[in-house]
């Protein structure tokens, strides 16, 4: 006569399908949150090409100049006369960088004049935006 065990033991199984679902959910969450962290405060212009190191800033101030001589400070339209007054409150200190995003076909004179007006607002450091090759 055979005696049965009172309790049969079963091995545990690891279900992989719910783990894959959770991993995809985390991947999508991190991708969407990283996209929302980007600051895109400049307008679309045709940038000159060149080689430069990547810039890492916390809150950039962008001075955009279009090919038809329009000037924007963080997408706020300004004139040469109001540039310094608009830029001054955006600067934390004189060491903060101002990114110059000038169109490749923008007149050189307006770019220089805008940089001089920004300097009178207290800016000491300018960075020129380029398109990577």
LINFEN-V744613 format. One record per residue. N is the residue number from 0. RES is the residue in one small letter. SS is DSSP state (a for helix, b for strand, c for the rest). D_FIRST is the distance of its C-alpha to the first C-alpha in Angstrom with 2 decimals. Layout:
N|RES|SS|D_FIRST + N|RES|SS|D_FIRST
//
This chain:
0|x|c|0.00 + 1|x|c|3.80 + 2|x|c|6.55 + 3|x|c|9.79 + 4|x|c|13.06 + 5|x|c|15.25 + 6|x|c|18.05 + 7|x|c|18.38 + 8|x|c|21.40 + 9|x|c|24.07 + 10|x|c|26.98 + 11|x|c|30.43 + 12|x|c|32.90 + 13|x|c|36.64 + 14|x|c|38.45 + 15|x|a|41.65 + 16|x|a|43.49 + 17|x|a|44.44 + 18|x|a|45.54 + 19|x|a|47.84 + 20|x|a|49.30 + 21|x|a|50.11 + 22|x|a|51.72 + 23|x|a|53.92 + 24|x|a|54.94 + 25|x|a|55.99 + 26|x|a|57.86 + 27|x|a|59.84 + 28|x|a|60.59 + 29|x|a|62.01 + 30|x|a|64.00 + 31|x|a|65.62 + 32|x|a|66.38 + 33|x|a|68.00 + 34|x|a|70.18 + 35|x|a|71.38 + 36|x|c|72.49 + 37|x|c|75.11 + 38|x|c|78.75 + 39|x|c|80.75 + 40|x|c|84.17 + 41|x|c|86.35 + 42|x|c|87.58 + 43|x|c|86.98 + 44|x|c|89.82 + 45|x|c|90.39 + 46|x|c|89.89 + 47|x|c|91.49 + 48|x|b|89.18 + 49|x|b|88.75 + 50|x|c|86.40 + 51|x|c|85.52 + 52|x|c|82.71 + 53|x|c|80.50 + 54|x|c|81.68 + 55|x|c|79.42 + 56|x|c|81.09 + 57|x|c|79.87 + 58|x|c|82.32 + 59|x|c|84.71 + 60|x|b|88.08 + 61|x|b|88.92 + 62|x|b|92.50 + 63|x|b|92.43 + 64|x|b|95.54 + 65|x|c|95.60 + 66|x|c|97.81 + 67|x|c|100.13 + 68|x|c|100.78 + 69|x|c|98.62 + 70|x|b|97.14 + 71|x|b|93.89 + 72|x|b|92.44 + 73|x|c|88.68 + 74|x|c|89.39 + 75|x|b|92.22 + 76|x|b|95.44 + 77|x|b|98.36 + 78|x|c|101.83 + 79|x|a|103.41 + 80|x|a|105.22 + 81|x|a|102.12 + 82|x|a|99.77 + 83|x|a|100.40 + 84|x|a|100.08 + 85|x|a|96.78 + 86|x|a|95.32 + 87|x|a|96.32 + 88|x|c|93.80 + 89|x|c|90.93 + 90|x|c|91.56 + 91|x|c|89.90 + 92|x|c|92.22 + 93|x|c|94.48 + 94|x|c|91.68 + 95|x|c|89.58 + 96|x|b|89.47 + 97|x|b|90.84 + 98|x|b|89.44 + 99|x|b|92.17 + 100|x|b|90.76 + 101|x|b|93.87 + 102|x|c|93.92 + 103|x|c|94.99 + 104|x|c|97.97 + 105|x|c|98.98 + 106|x|c|102.55 + 107|x|a|102.62 + 108|x|a|105.26 + 109|x|a|103.14 + 110|x|a|100.23 + 111|x|a|102.53 + 112|x|a|104.13 + 113|x|a|100.74 + 114|x|a|99.69 + 115|x|a|102.98 + 116|x|a|102.50 + 117|x|a|98.94 + 118|x|a|100.33 + 119|x|a|102.82 + 120|x|c|99.88 + 121|x|c|98.55 + 122|x|c|96.28 + 123|x|c|96.50 + 124|x|b|93.63 + 125|x|b|93.26 + 126|x|b|90.48 + 127|x|b|91.11 + 128|x|c|88.25 + 129|x|c|87.75 + 130|x|b|85.48 + 131|x|b|83.25 + 132|x|c|83.86
//
